[in-house]
Amino acid sequence: MLTGITNLPLFFLNCFVLFSKGAIAIVLIGKIEETMNSKKNMTNIFKITSFFEGVSYVLLLFVGVPLKYFGDNPILVKSLGMPHGMLFLAYIVMALLIREKMKWDVKSTLGVLVASILPFGTFYINKKYFGTAI
């Protein structure tokens, strides 16, 4: 059993599974457990976290909020709100943890952090720093 800060991403993905009951998240937990022992473990976890944070934000902003206010149906906002919040916090924590490994200066780090509050910002960060969307 791994201990320490490396269990934090697994905790957030386990919470995502709890709320979404998605098979994709279960596969990703297995993938993260495999990458915990590799050199690029933290950057891989950051890429996965940023992808899911971006997807949850886009769904919440462009699907959930219009359904809540125009369709009078708040169920999507209620079901996506907490997982998105946890993924947002995981994104921020992971960005700060890999800052030194990625050799980001203060300006780059602030850019990565600000991207988390912009729609599609996390996808841009993945493309800019890692060359892929996931």
N, C-alpha and C positions, 0 to 999 in steps of 0.2 A: 504494500500500500504506500503510495506516495504521500508525503506530508508537506506542509508549508504552503507557500504562495502558489505553487504549481497546481494546487487543487481548486483555486478560485475559478479558472475558466470552466473546469468540469462542473463545478457547482452551478454556474450560470446556464450551461447547456442542459444539465439535469432539470433545472427549473423550466427551461424552454420546452423540454420533453413533457414535463408535467402539465404545462398549460396548452401545448399544441398537440400533444400525442402524435407527433409526426415521425414517420419512419426515417426521414432524412436526418433529423437531429440525432437519432439513435446511431445511425451509421457514422455521423460526425464525431460522436463521443468516442467510438472505437478508433477513429482516425486520430483524434487528439491524444488518446492514450498511447498510441504507437509513436507519435511524434514527440512525446515527453522525453524520450531518451535520445533523440537526435540533436544535432548541433543547432538547427534552425527551429527548434521547438517553439520558442516564444513568437517568432515572426509568423510561423504557420498558424498558431493560435490567434494571433492578432488579425491575420487575413480572414480567417473564418469568422471571428467575432465581428469584424468590421462589415463583412458581407451581410451577416444576419441583422446587424444593427441597421444597416441601410435598407434592407428589405422591410424590416418591421416599421421603420420610420416612414417609408414611402407608402406602405399599406395603411398605416395609421393616418397619415396626412391626406392622402388622395382618395382613400376608400372609406375609412372609418369615420372621419370628421364630416364629410358630405352626407354619409348615411345618417349620422346622428342629427345634424341640423336641418337637412333637407328632407330626409326620409323618416325622421322621428323614430330612429331605431339605434339606440346606443350600444347594442350588444357587441359590435366589433371593437368599439373604443374600449369597452370594459374588458374584453378578452385579450386585446393586444397591448393595452396600457402598461400593465405590470411587466410582461416579458420584454417589452421595448425599453422600459426603464432599467431593468437589470442588464440588458444588452448594452445600453448607453453607458452605464457605470462600468461595465466590463471593458468597453472600448476605451474609455478614459484611463482606467487603471493599466490596461495593456499598453496603451500608447506611452504612458509615462515609464513603464517597465522596460520597453524596448528602445527608449530614446537613446541611451548610450550605445547600445549595440548597433543601431542604425546610423550613429554619428550625426544625429539631428542637432542643429544649433537651436537657439531659443526661437528664432523666427520660424523655422521649419516645424518645431514642436507646436507652436501656437497655431500654425496653419493646419496641422493634423487635428488638433483639438477643436478648432473652429469648424472644420469640415463635418464634425459630428452633428452640428446643429443646422447644417444646410442640406436640403433635399439632394440626394445623389452625391453628396460630398464624400462619403466613405468609399463609394465606387471610384471616384476620381483619385483618392489617396491610394487605393490599391493599385490602380493603373500607373500612377506616377512613380511610386516607390518600389512596387513589386512586379510591375509589368503585366499583371493579369488581374482579372476581376475576382478570382478566388484561387 
